[in-house]
Amino acid sequence: MKSAPFVLALAILAACGGPATTAQTPQPQAAQAPAAAPPSTSAPAEEPQIYDARIVHTYPHDNHAFTEGLFYLDGQLYESTGLTGQSTIRRVRLEDGRVLQSVSLPSGPFGEGIVNWGSQIISLTWQGGVGYRWDRRTLRRLGEWHYPGEGWALTRNEREIVMSDGTPQLRFLDPNSLAERRRLTVTIRGAPLERLNELEWVDGAILANVWLTGYIVRIDPASGHVTGVIDLRALATENARADNDNVLNGIAWDAAHRRLFITGKNWPHLYEIALVPRAAGAN
């Protein structure tokens, strides 16, 4: 299990310094639409914009799901869970968190991120350099593929699949052969940022959980610069339930309705959130 301590890039903590702000629940009379994730910029290394979260809606989530990957497609969530001997890929109904379909990984590997491409789901495992292809409709395992190093998370744009491996580098893969095309180093304030975990492509930018923190960063896929930081420490603390492994990990984007969802490992809730820019200098 990924549980070794590490020193996170101090830039994140400095940028978001101060106590965790409490996520705001929506008022009953407010039917305000969630703000879209802000667009990426290609500016040089500057202060990232800090965002707080407004909770738009709270949904049930399986509190035994050690969430490693998440995406939203055609009205449903697809989720991968980890832990050796317990790893699954599942299709989940958003409204009530009910698991509609589930398949187990082979007993040895520790399941990690997933992404859809065509009629398939592509999945990673943590160590051993093996991933799998699945039929998205039946969740039947179709085959496997191989890669060097660790596997942490996957997302995609219209042309490529993007993979994280725990280092500051993101790999861009050919979606059909899954061969690596190139790499991008992610930096914040000019310093490499490691422990990039679950990924989601949102409005031309990559959102990434930073493992063992309550932060999601927004990455410019052209430069690798972190252009935004979403401070979700309050939600992460609320859902941890005294277990340090129950971290923020899970991002899904409903592009058609512009809804952003987040959850975590063994969290009892999945949240639709809107991003609220924090004023400069505010903690």
N, C-alpha and C positions, 0 to 999 in steps of 0.2 A: 504494500500500500504506500502511496506517496505521502509520507508523513515526516520526512526529515526536516528539521528547522532550517531556515535560510534568512539572509538579510535582504529584504526588499530594497530596490532602488530608493534612496532617501528622497528623491525628487517627488515621488507620489505623496509621501507623508508630509513633506514640506508644503506641497501645493494644497493639500486638503487639511492642513493642520487644524487643531482644535478638536473639541468633542464631537462625536458623531451626532448629526442632526436627526431628529425623529422624522421618519417618513410621514407625510401628511395623508390622512384618509380623506376621500371626497365627501363634501357636504351633500346631504340628501337632495337639496334643490339644485345643485350644480350638475348640469349635464354637459360640461365642457369636454370637447374632444381632446384626446391625448395629443401632446405635441409630438411632431415627427422628430426622429433622431436628426440632429443637425448635420448639415452636409460637411464633408471633409474639406480641408484646405491643404494647400501645398506650401504654406509659409515655412520659413526656416525655423529652427528650434526656438520656440518661444514658450511663454507661460501657457499651459493648456487651460482651456475653459473648464471650470468646475461646475458640475450639475448636481443638484439634489433630485430626489424622486418624489413625485406625487402619486399616491396609489389611486388608480382609477377603478380597479376591481380586484377582488381576492377570490381565488378559486381553490378548491381542495387539491391536494397533491399527496401521493402515496408516501407516507413518512418512513417507509422501508426501502424507498428507491434511492440508491446511492448514485445520484444523477451525474453522468459524465458527458452526455451529448443531448441536444434538444433542437428540434426544428418544427415549424408549423407548415402544413401543406394541405390544401383542399379541405379546410375546415377541421383538421385534426392535428394533434401533437404526435410527434414521433420522438421517443426517448430511449437513450441507452443508459444502462446502469453498470456499475463496476463491482469490484470485490471478486476475488478468486473463488470459483465454484458457484457464484451467485449472479454472474453477469448476464444481462438480458438485453434484447432489443424489443421494444413494445410500441404499440399504437394506443393512444390514450385519448379519451373524450375530454375536451377542454372543460366543459361546463361543470362536470362533477368529479373529474379526476379518475373516472373508471377506466381500468385497463381492458381494452377491447380485444387485444391480441398480443401474445407475447411468445418469444422464442429464446431459448437459452444458448449462450455461447458454449463451445467445447469446454470441458471442465477445468482445463489448466489455465488459459489466458484470463487476464484482468481486462475487462471491456473498457473502452474509452469512447472517443467521439464518433459521431455519425454525420452523414450528409446524403442528400438525395441527388441522383443524376439519372435522368431518363426514367426507366422503369425499375431502377435498382436503388438500394441503399448501400453505401460504402461505409465500412466501419473500421476502426482501429483497435488495437490492443496496446497496453502500456509497454510491456517489454517483450522481447523475442522477435520483433520486427515482422509480425504477421498481421494482416488485416483480412477482412472478409467482404464478399459481395452477397447481397441478399435480394430476393425478389420483393419489391415494395408491397405488392398486393397480398402475397401469401406469407411473407417473411421466411420463405424457404431459403436455406443457404445454397448459393450457387457456386461458390469457389472461394479462393483466397488469393491474396497478393502480398508482396513483400517490400520492405523498406529498411534502410539502415537507421539505427538509433531508436529512440523511444517514440511512441505515438501518444499524443494527448488529445487533440481536437481537430475537427474538420468544419469547413464552411465552403461556400462556392460563390462565384459570380457567373456571368453568362458564358464565360470562356474557360475558366480554370477552377480547380479545386484547391483550397488553401488549407494547409496543415500546420499545426503547432506541435512542438516536440519538447517543451520545457525550457528551451534556450531562448535567447532574444531573436532568433531567426524564425521567420515563417517560410514554409516551402510552398511553391506554386506548382501544381501537378497537372499533367495532361489528363483530362477527365475520362478518356477512354482507356488509355494504356496505364494510367496512374504513374507514369514515369515522371521524375522530377525535371522541371524546366528551368527554375531559377529559385533564388532565395532573396529574402528581404530582411534586413536587420531593423528591429524596432527600437527606437530610442525615445527617451523622455528627457527634455532639457539637455539633449546631447549625450546622455548616458544610456548604454544598452539596458533594456528592460527584459528580465527573464521571467520565468514562471507564467508565461501566457498560456491560459488553459482554454476553456470552452470558447468557441468563436461563433460570430454571426455577421454576415454581410448585410449592412443596412444603409441604403441610400448612398452607395458609392464609398462607404467606409467600412472598416472591420472593427467590430466590437469584440473585446476579449476580456474574460475574467482574469484577474491576476490571483493565482492560487494562494490560499491562506490569508487573503485580505478581503475586505468588504468593498473592493473597488472593481469597476469595469472601466477599461480604457478604450478610447476611440482612436483608431490608427489610420493614418493616411496611407493607402496602399501604393501610392506612387513614391513617397519619400521614406516611409517607415516612421515618421514623426508621430508621437502621441499628441493629438490636437484637442483632446477632451478627456476628462476623468469624471466618472459618475460615482458619487459617494453614497454607497449603500450599507455603510457600517451599522447603522441602527437596525435595519432589517436582518443583516447577517447575525448580529448579536441576539436579536429576538428569537431567531429560528435555530440557533446553534444547540440549544437545550443541553448546555454544559458538556458538549462533545466537540473537541477541537477539529475533528474531521468533518463535521457537518457544515461545510463552508459554502459560500455563494458559488454556484456553478450551474449555469443553465440559462441560455439566452435564445429566444425565438422571436421572429419578426413576421407578422402578418402584413405583407406588403399591400394587399388589396384594401384592407381596412385601416392600415397604418397603426397597428397595435404592437407594442413592445412588451414581451413577457420575460420574466426572470424567476428563477427558483434556485434551490441548492440541494446539496446531498442530504437526504433524509428529512427535508423540510416538509412540514405538514401543509404548506400553502405554496401556490404559484401566483404571482402577482402580474397584473397588467399595470405598467407604470408610464407616466409622462415625465419628461425631463424638464427641470426648472433651473435655468441658469442662475448661478450664485453670483451676487455682486462682488466685484473686485475688492479684495481685502477682507471680506466677510469670512468667518470661521464656520 
